[in-house]
Amino acid sequence: MFESYLPIVPGKFNSSLFNIFYHLYLTFTLQSRDEIKGKLNDIVAKNYTNNYGIFGFSCRSLFKIFVTEYLENKTDRILVSPWIHSAFYKILKESTLKIYSLDYDENFNLIYPDDYKSCSYILISHNFGNKEKLKELYQLSKNHNIKIIEDMVQGGIIFDEKLDDNNLLSLYSGGQDKIPVSYGGGFGITDDSELYYIMNKKIESLPEDTLFNRFVHIFKKIPLYLLYQNQWLINLVILCYQIYQFVCRLFSYEIENPEILVSSIRKSYPGFKHNGYMLKPSVGQLNSMLYSLENLPYLDIFKTKINRLLFYEKNKQPWFTNFIRNVNYYSHIFSKDKNFIAKMSKKGYLCIQQQTWRSFSDVNNHLDNVYLLPNLGNFNLKQLKKLIKDLD
């Protein structure tokens, strides 16, 4: 009677329930703002010589400050990678800058726009956390002395890799499914003292987020954590959806696409603010960011059961391409099959169209062929093997 969907949720926490409660405690810190920021900068200096740390309410607030307070005063144009984060896309769209977008051909080779060498800055976004695929962009930066603004949010791990010599600003996220996990907050790394001064001056001029808002933001993570991490609760949500399907069939109602279930959860509990994010982080949030940097987890994802199956054995999986990548249990797949979601649904998987990236290109339609797979972090080994077989 009921369709049997494999357990899936659209995200996974890189932390424990205890960690959430500890960050609630950190909200009401007794340390001063200057004391915390001093310790944060000491950590950055320890890991990156001659670099400064910029700590904001979120990555999108840091990027908006960078564009409006610095970039628009330095240039009238910017080169961007073929796919960029939707939040950054919106900020650039609202700016005065002329956008020069790189593109991909059918074989995912880069296509360069006319007059791209006139750009002094390039925004490089880590699509699927895959830095390897972006080597050509880093080489382009070196060849033409183009400064890099690097969106490391989609898989970059702070202090995990050497920054490129041409990096002007590297941005990291402190979201619940990122590393470091500080339940919000944006981390910026730069070696430019002028940029550091301008951005910090703007951050300090913003209205400060309240400790109450910070407490509520973290507290709301508890039910989300329980949903994301508990098999029985996931099964309960799916069962409710299956009952809905049965009732619709019984009364000949049209059944909504199962993608709606996943999308609604994903959009109802974002790890960030879509609007109202131009704030100065509270002392509590800064304290969470400090704690997360002082206690970075060791994460060797290539030893997990997921990566053993999806990467070490990738040559056995004909569906594997350069454009499937597992970052903190998010996995995307590139498929030209327009019925991909419907076909996967019949096999018992809830998949959705990717909702992260946008393109400034007028001809680029590859993003229409990228799908977010079920959250592999909640799969057992048997289910993972079934997924590989069904994707084959």
C-alpha beads as a LAMMPS data file, in Angstrom:
LAMMPS data file: protein, C-alpha beads

392 atoms
391 bonds

1 atom types
1 bond types

-500.0 500.0 xlo xhi
-500.0 500.0 ylo yhi
-500.0 500.0 zlo zhi

Masses

1 110.0

Atoms # bond

1 1 1 0.000 0.000 0.000
2 1 1 2.679 2.494 1.007
3 1 1 5.716 3.282 -1.100
4 1 1 8.870 2.396 0.813
5 1 1 11.218 5.380 0.830
6 1 1 14.710 5.007 2.130
7 1 1 15.333 7.337 5.103
8 1 1 16.528 10.715 3.926
9 1 1 16.887 14.211 5.290
10 1 1 18.480 17.180 3.529
11 1 1 21.369 17.705 5.919
12 1 1 23.513 16.291 8.690
13 1 1 25.104 17.907 11.734
14 1 1 28.874 17.739 12.193
15 1 1 28.387 17.766 15.947
16 1 1 26.579 16.130 18.847
17 1 1 23.485 17.098 20.825
18 1 1 25.755 17.875 23.771
19 1 1 27.653 20.284 21.526
20 1 1 24.445 22.216 20.812
21 1 1 23.729 22.610 24.532
22 1 1 27.321 23.667 25.143
23 1 1 26.984 26.437 22.553
24 1 1 23.802 27.552 24.330
25 1 1 25.954 27.895 27.439
26 1 1 28.626 29.792 25.462
27 1 1 25.989 32.332 24.420
28 1 1 26.160 33.930 27.852
29 1 1 29.910 34.354 28.065
30 1 1 31.636 36.666 30.520
31 1 1 34.535 37.425 28.146
32 1 1 34.776 40.811 26.461
33 1 1 34.446 41.275 22.700
34 1 1 38.039 42.532 22.365
35 1 1 39.386 39.608 24.390
36 1 1 37.619 37.038 22.184
37 1 1 38.611 38.755 18.926
38 1 1 42.230 38.873 20.104
39 1 1 42.209 35.108 20.693
40 1 1 40.539 34.520 17.308
41 1 1 43.230 36.513 15.523
42 1 1 45.952 34.642 17.402
43 1 1 44.564 31.352 16.044
44 1 1 44.531 32.707 12.475
45 1 1 48.102 34.006 12.812
46 1 1 49.224 30.614 14.114
47 1 1 47.850 28.835 11.037
48 1 1 48.407 31.453 8.315
49 1 1 51.522 33.645 8.459
50 1 1 50.908 37.359 7.774
51 1 1 47.134 36.883 7.491
52 1 1 44.255 38.517 9.347
53 1 1 40.976 37.040 10.494
54 1 1 37.644 38.780 9.837
55 1 1 34.733 37.471 11.896
56 1 1 31.172 38.337 10.913
57 1 1 27.576 37.383 11.557
58 1 1 27.499 35.172 8.441
59 1 1 29.384 34.510 5.203
60 1 1 26.820 36.400 3.162
61 1 1 27.146 39.448 5.412
62 1 1 30.948 39.332 5.026
63 1 1 30.647 39.032 1.251
64 1 1 28.171 41.909 1.045
65 1 1 30.483 44.112 3.140
66 1 1 33.393 43.145 0.905
67 1 1 31.467 44.053 -2.279
68 1 1 29.909 47.313 -1.088
69 1 1 32.705 48.697 1.086
70 1 1 35.760 47.522 -0.836
71 1 1 35.249 46.005 -4.277
72 1 1 32.914 48.656 -5.728
73 1 1 35.495 51.279 -4.757
74 1 1 38.327 49.391 -6.472
75 1 1 36.821 48.233 -9.773
76 1 1 33.721 48.243 -11.963
77 1 1 33.889 44.558 -12.979
78 1 1 34.478 41.059 -11.663
79 1 1 35.097 37.638 -13.210
80 1 1 33.115 34.763 -11.652
81 1 1 33.332 30.978 -11.875
82 1 1 30.590 29.241 -13.896
83 1 1 28.531 28.360 -10.815
84 1 1 28.417 30.500 -7.675
85 1 1 26.427 30.348 -4.450
86 1 1 22.888 31.705 -4.798
87 1 1 23.426 34.195 -1.946
88 1 1 26.569 35.587 -3.568
89 1 1 24.754 35.659 -6.914
90 1 1 22.034 37.861 -5.422
91 1 1 24.551 40.245 -3.804
92 1 1 26.484 40.656 -7.067
93 1 1 23.235 41.107 -8.984
94 1 1 22.361 44.039 -6.707
95 1 1 25.836 45.594 -6.994
96 1 1 27.121 48.152 -9.503
97 1 1 29.685 45.693 -10.852
98 1 1 29.687 44.356 -14.392
99 1 1 29.780 40.557 -14.234
100 1 1 31.993 38.522 -16.553
101 1 1 30.993 34.874 -16.204
102 1 1 33.020 31.836 -17.143
103 1 1 31.053 28.953 -18.604
104 1 1 31.253 25.199 -19.202
105 1 1 30.906 23.452 -22.526
106 1 1 29.249 20.035 -22.894
107 1 1 32.400 18.318 -21.652
108 1 1 32.794 20.723 -18.706
109 1 1 35.756 22.520 -20.206
110 1 1 35.952 26.189 -19.297
111 1 1 34.750 28.812 -21.773
112 1 1 36.190 32.297 -21.241
113 1 1 34.113 35.439 -21.792
114 1 1 35.316 38.211 -24.080
115 1 1 37.602 40.752 -22.414
116 1 1 38.000 38.609 -19.268
117 1 1 41.615 39.773 -18.950
118 1 1 40.325 43.251 -18.091
119 1 1 39.118 41.910 -14.722
120 1 1 41.381 42.354 -11.702
121 1 1 39.282 40.141 -9.408
122 1 1 37.735 36.685 -9.708
123 1 1 35.173 34.982 -7.451
124 1 1 35.922 31.254 -7.269
125 1 1 33.212 29.100 -5.738
126 1 1 33.986 25.531 -4.661
127 1 1 31.299 23.625 -6.522
128 1 1 30.602 20.478 -4.509
129 1 1 33.693 21.216 -2.440
130 1 1 35.803 20.071 -5.364
131 1 1 38.885 22.294 -5.442
132 1 1 40.731 19.933 -7.801
133 1 1 38.407 20.836 -10.692
134 1 1 39.216 24.536 -10.208
135 1 1 42.973 24.344 -10.849
136 1 1 42.550 26.095 -14.181
137 1 1 41.002 29.102 -12.436
138 1 1 43.899 29.372 -9.991
139 1 1 46.338 29.198 -12.893
140 1 1 44.334 31.895 -14.693
141 1 1 44.721 34.079 -11.620
142 1 1 48.502 33.609 -11.633
143 1 1 48.882 34.178 -15.373
144 1 1 46.993 37.479 -15.404
145 1 1 47.569 38.653 -11.802
146 1 1 43.870 38.450 -10.949
147 1 1 43.081 38.612 -7.220
148 1 1 40.988 35.728 -5.854
149 1 1 37.901 35.974 -3.691
150 1 1 37.413 32.373 -2.643
151 1 1 34.061 30.957 -1.545
152 1 1 35.178 28.035 0.626
153 1 1 31.703 27.593 2.122
154 1 1 30.774 24.579 -0.017
155 1 1 33.294 22.166 1.408
156 1 1 36.426 24.068 2.341
157 1 1 37.698 23.293 5.849
158 1 1 39.437 26.190 7.590
159 1 1 43.192 25.663 8.188
160 1 1 42.965 22.437 6.173
161 1 1 44.838 23.602 3.094
162 1 1 47.333 26.242 1.988
163 1 1 45.794 29.446 0.624
164 1 1 46.715 30.445 -2.917
165 1 1 49.281 33.267 -3.166
166 1 1 46.783 35.427 -5.071
167 1 1 44.010 35.011 -2.500
168 1 1 42.659 38.383 -1.440
169 1 1 39.847 36.982 0.690
170 1 1 38.855 33.419 1.609
171 1 1 35.440 32.870 3.184
172 1 1 34.417 29.938 5.394
173 1 1 31.128 29.076 7.083
174 1 1 30.439 28.050 10.673
175 1 1 27.138 26.338 9.805
176 1 1 25.842 23.162 11.432
177 1 1 27.025 20.979 8.535
178 1 1 30.377 22.698 8.060
179 1 1 33.767 22.641 9.759
180 1 1 34.181 24.565 12.011
181 1 1 30.707 24.190 13.560
182 1 1 29.713 27.351 15.414
183 1 1 25.998 27.401 14.443
184 1 1 26.376 30.506 12.359
185 1 1 29.131 32.980 11.730
186 1 1 31.370 33.772 8.804
187 1 1 35.156 33.462 8.832
188 1 1 37.237 35.587 6.466
189 1 1 40.996 35.227 5.930
190 1 1 43.018 37.960 4.167
191 1 1 46.613 39.170 3.945
192 1 1 45.501 42.681 2.930
193 1 1 45.665 45.076 5.890
194 1 1 43.548 47.699 4.117
195 1 1 40.757 45.207 3.426
196 1 1 40.971 43.954 7.017
197 1 1 40.588 47.484 8.383
198 1 1 37.699 48.433 6.041
199 1 1 35.669 45.288 6.709
200 1 1 36.182 45.362 10.470
201 1 1 35.238 49.023 10.628
202 1 1 31.977 48.256 8.823
203 1 1 31.213 45.230 11.007
204 1 1 31.668 47.301 14.161
205 1 1 29.257 49.948 12.811
206 1 1 26.415 47.420 12.324
207 1 1 23.662 46.856 14.916
208 1 1 24.666 44.057 17.259
209 1 1 22.721 40.804 17.292
210 1 1 21.111 40.224 20.689
211 1 1 22.032 37.381 23.008
212 1 1 18.358 36.363 23.055
213 1 1 18.263 36.009 19.258
214 1 1 21.479 34.022 19.404
215 1 1 20.023 31.713 22.079
216 1 1 16.822 31.135 20.066
217 1 1 18.838 30.464 16.880
218 1 1 20.790 27.670 18.578
219 1 1 17.802 26.337 20.539
220 1 1 15.913 25.786 17.262
221 1 1 18.704 23.429 16.211
222 1 1 17.619 20.843 18.805
223 1 1 14.455 19.582 17.031
224 1 1 16.312 19.829 13.722
225 1 1 19.147 17.723 15.127
226 1 1 16.677 15.115 16.392
227 1 1 15.094 14.938 12.940
228 1 1 18.366 14.770 11.049
229 1 1 20.139 12.256 13.260
230 1 1 17.394 9.841 14.356
231 1 1 16.262 7.055 12.087
232 1 1 12.910 6.532 13.827
233 1 1 11.926 10.207 13.532
234 1 1 12.875 10.254 9.860
235 1 1 10.752 7.142 9.365
236 1 1 7.856 8.848 11.157
237 1 1 8.010 11.846 8.798
238 1 1 8.097 9.545 5.792
239 1 1 5.204 7.474 7.176
240 1 1 3.089 10.645 7.518
241 1 1 3.857 11.455 3.899
242 1 1 2.920 7.940 2.814
243 1 1 -0.406 8.204 4.653
244 1 1 -0.980 11.481 2.830
245 1 1 -0.293 9.674 -0.463
246 1 1 -2.770 6.924 0.421
247 1 1 -5.535 9.407 1.309
248 1 1 -4.936 11.298 -1.934
249 1 1 -5.315 8.102 -3.944
250 1 1 -8.400 7.093 -1.970
251 1 1 -10.195 10.334 -2.851
252 1 1 -8.610 10.727 -6.302
253 1 1 -6.683 13.857 -5.317
254 1 1 -3.553 14.836 -7.189
255 1 1 -0.444 13.813 -5.237
256 1 1 2.249 16.441 -4.863
257 1 1 5.731 15.564 -6.014
258 1 1 7.629 13.824 -3.158
259 1 1 10.394 16.377 -3.737
260 1 1 8.110 18.842 -1.915
261 1 1 8.623 16.956 1.364
262 1 1 12.404 17.311 1.301
263 1 1 12.385 20.864 -0.035
264 1 1 9.955 22.038 2.648
265 1 1 12.139 20.657 5.457
266 1 1 15.234 22.166 3.880
267 1 1 13.664 25.603 3.456
268 1 1 11.930 25.647 6.857
269 1 1 15.148 25.100 8.812
270 1 1 17.993 26.882 7.018
271 1 1 21.287 27.213 8.867
272 1 1 21.369 30.923 8.039
273 1 1 19.264 34.051 7.584
274 1 1 18.039 34.843 4.071
275 1 1 17.367 38.438 5.127
276 1 1 18.316 40.677 8.032
277 1 1 21.849 39.316 8.168
278 1 1 23.665 42.672 8.181
279 1 1 24.452 42.465 11.888
280 1 1 27.473 42.578 14.144
281 1 1 27.890 39.157 15.787
282 1 1 27.022 39.040 19.462
283 1 1 29.703 38.289 22.038
284 1 1 28.029 34.891 22.465
285 1 1 28.390 34.108 18.769
286 1 1 32.036 35.196 18.753
287 1 1 32.622 32.912 21.726
288 1 1 31.075 29.995 19.783
289 1 1 33.365 30.787 16.849
290 1 1 36.388 30.854 19.164
291 1 1 35.444 27.530 20.744
292 1 1 34.924 25.910 17.338
293 1 1 38.370 27.018 16.109
294 1 1 40.058 25.877 19.313
295 1 1 38.400 22.461 19.025
296 1 1 38.445 21.656 15.324
297 1 1 37.545 17.980 14.847
298 1 1 39.827 15.674 12.968
299 1 1 37.788 14.558 9.976
300 1 1 39.247 12.034 7.575
301 1 1 36.240 11.595 5.320
302 1 1 38.056 9.205 3.015
303 1 1 38.026 6.515 5.687
304 1 1 34.245 6.534 6.081
305 1 1 32.013 3.796 4.700
306 1 1 30.448 6.340 2.323
307 1 1 33.662 7.364 0.650
308 1 1 34.943 3.790 0.521
309 1 1 31.935 2.942 -1.577
310 1 1 31.635 6.102 -3.640
311 1 1 35.276 7.042 -4.211
312 1 1 37.738 4.226 -3.648
313 1 1 35.552 1.978 -5.803
314 1 1 34.525 4.711 -8.215
315 1 1 35.973 2.933 -11.252
316 1 1 33.394 0.225 -10.704
317 1 1 30.576 2.761 -10.752
318 1 1 29.849 3.982 -14.304
319 1 1 27.555 6.695 -12.915
320 1 1 30.470 8.380 -11.146
321 1 1 31.691 11.607 -12.775
322 1 1 33.858 14.554 -11.746
323 1 1 30.634 16.261 -10.776
324 1 1 29.507 14.015 -7.993
325 1 1 31.086 14.959 -4.697
326 1 1 30.407 14.112 -1.073
327 1 1 30.873 17.037 1.302
328 1 1 29.730 16.444 4.873
329 1 1 27.328 13.804 3.532
330 1 1 25.852 15.994 0.787
331 1 1 26.072 14.218 -2.534
332 1 1 25.161 15.559 -5.947
333 1 1 24.906 13.778 -9.242
334 1 1 24.891 15.094 -12.786
335 1 1 22.211 13.550 -15.021
336 1 1 20.665 14.649 -18.299
337 1 1 17.609 12.512 -17.596
338 1 1 14.760 14.990 -17.008
339 1 1 12.802 12.253 -15.233
340 1 1 15.628 11.545 -12.775
341 1 1 13.657 12.578 -9.662
342 1 1 10.552 10.607 -10.680
343 1 1 12.578 7.490 -11.513
344 1 1 14.482 7.667 -8.227
345 1 1 11.205 8.159 -6.371
346 1 1 9.846 4.908 -7.840
347 1 1 12.956 3.142 -6.565
348 1 1 12.358 4.521 -3.065
349 1 1 14.572 7.633 -2.901
350 1 1 13.587 11.237 -2.298
351 1 1 15.856 13.454 -4.390
352 1 1 15.591 17.164 -5.147
353 1 1 16.869 19.585 -7.744
354 1 1 19.998 21.343 -6.504
355 1 1 19.171 24.617 -4.715
356 1 1 22.640 25.997 -4.008
357 1 1 24.204 27.320 -7.209
358 1 1 23.308 29.932 -9.788
359 1 1 25.000 31.059 -12.981
360 1 1 25.376 34.463 -14.635
361 1 1 25.819 32.766 -17.992
362 1 1 23.044 33.222 -20.563
363 1 1 23.745 29.884 -22.202
364 1 1 24.703 27.693 -19.243
365 1 1 21.998 25.133 -18.534
366 1 1 24.095 22.460 -16.801
367 1 1 22.663 23.346 -13.390
368 1 1 19.308 22.000 -14.550
369 1 1 20.957 18.583 -14.638
370 1 1 22.351 18.566 -11.083
371 1 1 20.429 16.754 -8.349
372 1 1 20.874 16.406 -4.597
373 1 1 20.895 12.747 -3.603
374 1 1 19.485 11.360 -0.346
375 1 1 21.546 12.278 2.694
376 1 1 24.060 9.466 2.853
377 1 1 25.006 10.154 6.461
378 1 1 21.846 8.387 7.613
379 1 1 22.269 5.326 5.403
380 1 1 23.511 1.998 6.661
381 1 1 25.902 -0.097 4.591
382 1 1 23.126 -2.181 3.037
383 1 1 21.250 0.929 1.920
384 1 1 24.405 2.472 0.461
385 1 1 25.050 -0.637 -1.614
386 1 1 21.447 -0.541 -2.831
387 1 1 21.853 3.113 -3.836
388 1 1 24.980 2.334 -5.843
389 1 1 23.193 -0.540 -7.559
390 1 1 20.144 1.593 -8.348
391 1 1 22.284 4.415 -9.758
392 1 1 24.271 1.986 -11.891

Bonds

1 1 1 2
2 1 2 3
3 1 3 4
4 1 4 5
5 1 5 6
6 1 6 7
7 1 7 8
8 1 8 9
9 1 9 10
10 1 10 11
11 1 11 12
12 1 12 13
13 1 13 14
14 1 14 15
15 1 15 16
16 1 16 17
17 1 17 18
18 1 18 19
19 1 19 20
20 1 20 21
21 1 21 22
22 1 22 23
23 1 23 24
24 1 24 25
25 1 25 26
26 1 26 27
27 1 27 28
28 1 28 29
29 1 29 30
30 1 30 31
31 1 31 32
32 1 32 33
33 1 33 34
34 1 34 35
35 1 35 36
36 1 36 37
37 1 37 38
38 1 38 39
39 1 39 40
40 1 40 41
41 1 41 42
42 1 42 43
43 1 43 44
44 1 44 45
45 1 45 46
46 1 46 47
47 1 47 48
48 1 48 49
49 1 49 50
50 1 50 51
51 1 51 52
52 1 52 53
53 1 53 54
54 1 54 55
55 1 55 56
56 1 56 57
57 1 57 58
58 1 58 59
59 1 59 60
60 1 60 61
61 1 61 62
62 1 62 63
63 1 63 64
64 1 64 65
65 1 65 66
66 1 66 67
67 1 67 68
68 1 68 69
69 1 69 70
70 1 70 71
71 1 71 72
72 1 72 73
73 1 73 74
74 1 74 75
75 1 75 76
76 1 76 77
77 1 77 78
78 1 78 79
79 1 79 80
80 1 80 81
81 1 81 82
82 1 82 83
83 1 83 84
84 1 84 85
85 1 85 86
86 1 86 87
87 1 87 88
88 1 88 89
89 1 89 90
90 1 90 91
91 1 91 92
92 1 92 93
93 1 93 94
94 1 94 95
95 1 95 96
96 1 96 97
97 1 97 98
98 1 98 99
99 1 99 100
100 1 100 101
101 1 101 102
102 1 102 103
103 1 103 104
104 1 104 105
105 1 105 106
106 1 106 107
107 1 107 108
108 1 108 109
109 1 109 110
110 1 110 111
111 1 111 112
112 1 112 113
113 1 113 114
114 1 114 115
115 1 115 116
116 1 116 117
117 1 117 118
118 1 118 119
119 1 119 120
120 1 120 121
121 1 121 122
122 1 122 123
123 1 123 124
124 1 124 125
125 1 125 126
126 1 126 127
127 1 127 128
128 1 128 129
129 1 129 130
130 1 130 131
131 1 131 132
132 1 132 133
133 1 133 134
134 1 134 135
135 1 135 136
136 1 136 137
137 1 137 138
138 1 138 139
139 1 139 140
140 1 140 141
141 1 141 142
142 1 142 143
143 1 143 144
144 1 144 145
145 1 145 146
146 1 146 147
147 1 147 148
148 1 148 149
149 1 149 150
150 1 150 151
151 1 151 152
152 1 152 153
153 1 153 154
154 1 154 155
155 1 155 156
156 1 156 157
157 1 157 158
158 1 158 159
159 1 159 160
160 1 160 161
161 1 161 162
162 1 162 163
163 1 163 164
164 1 164 165
165 1 165 166
166 1 166 167
167 1 167 168
168 1 168 169
169 1 169 170
170 1 170 171
171 1 171 172
172 1 172 173
173 1 173 174
174 1 174 175
175 1 175 176
176 1 176 177
177 1 177 178
178 1 178 179
179 1 179 180
180 1 180 181
181 1 181 182
182 1 182 183
183 1 183 184
184 1 184 185
185 1 185 186
186 1 186 187
187 1 187 188
188 1 188 189
189 1 189 190
190 1 190 191
191 1 191 192
192 1 192 193
193 1 193 194
194 1 194 195
195 1 195 196
196 1 196 197
197 1 197 198
198 1 198 199
199 1 199 200
200 1 200 201
201 1 201 202
202 1 202 203
203 1 203 204
204 1 204 205
205 1 205 206
206 1 206 207
207 1 207 208
208 1 208 209
209 1 209 210
210 1 210 211
211 1 211 212
212 1 212 213
213 1 213 214
214 1 214 215
215 1 215 216
216 1 216 217
217 1 217 218
218 1 218 219
219 1 219 220
220 1 220 221
221 1 221 222
222 1 222 223
223 1 223 224
224 1 224 225
225 1 225 226
226 1 226 227
227 1 227 228
228 1 228 229
229 1 229 230
230 1 230 231
231 1 231 232
232 1 232 233
233 1 233 234
234 1 234 235
235 1 235 236
236 1 236 237
237 1 237 238
238 1 238 239
239 1 239 240
240 1 240 241
241 1 241 242
242 1 242 243
243 1 243 244
244 1 244 245
245 1 245 246
246 1 246 247
247 1 247 248
248 1 248 249
249 1 249 250
250 1 250 251
251 1 251 252
252 1 252 253
253 1 253 254
254 1 254 255
255 1 255 256
256 1 256 257
257 1 257 258
258 1 258 259
259 1 259 260
260 1 260 261
261 1 261 262
262 1 262 263
263 1 263 264
264 1 264 265
265 1 265 266
266 1 266 267
267 1 267 268
268 1 268 269
269 1 269 270
270 1 270 271
271 1 271 272
272 1 272 273
273 1 273 274
274 1 274 275
275 1 275 276
276 1 276 277
277 1 277 278
278 1 278 279
279 1 279 280
280 1 280 281
281 1 281 282
282 1 282 283
283 1 283 284
284 1 284 285
285 1 285 286
286 1 286 287
287 1 287 288
288 1 288 289
289 1 289 290
290 1 290 291
291 1 291 292
292 1 292 293
293 1 293 294
294 1 294 295
295 1 295 296
296 1 296 297
297 1 297 298
298 1 298 299
299 1 299 300
300 1 300 301
301 1 301 302
302 1 302 303
303 1 303 304
304 1 304 305
305 1 305 306
306 1 306 307
307 1 307 308
308 1 308 309
309 1 309 310
310 1 310 311
311 1 311 312
312 1 312 313
313 1 313 314
314 1 314 315
315 1 315 316
316 1 316 317
317 1 317 318
318 1 318 319
319 1 319 320
320 1 320 321
321 1 321 322
322 1 322 323
323 1 323 324
324 1 324 325
325 1 325 326
326 1 326 327
327 1 327 328
328 1 328 329
329 1 329 330
330 1 330 331
331 1 331 332
332 1 332 333
333 1 333 334
334 1 334 335
335 1 335 336
336 1 336 337
337 1 337 338
338 1 338 339
339 1 339 340
340 1 340 341
341 1 341 342
342 1 342 343
343 1 343 344
344 1 344 345
345 1 345 346
346 1 346 347
347 1 347 348
348 1 348 349
349 1 349 350
350 1 350 351
351 1 351 352
352 1 352 353
353 1 353 354
354 1 354 355
355 1 355 356
356 1 356 357
357 1 357 358
358 1 358 359
359 1 359 360
360 1 360 361
361 1 361 362
362 1 362 363
363 1 363 364
364 1 364 365
365 1 365 366
366 1 366 367
367 1 367 368
368 1 368 369
369 1 369 370
370 1 370 371
371 1 371 372
372 1 372 373
373 1 373 374
374 1 374 375
375 1 375 376
376 1 376 377
377 1 377 378
378 1 378 379
379 1 379 380
380 1 380 381
381 1 381 382
382 1 382 383
383 1 383 384
384 1 384 385
385 1 385 386
386 1 386 387
387 1 387 388
388 1 388 389
389 1 389 390
390 1 390 391
391 1 391 392
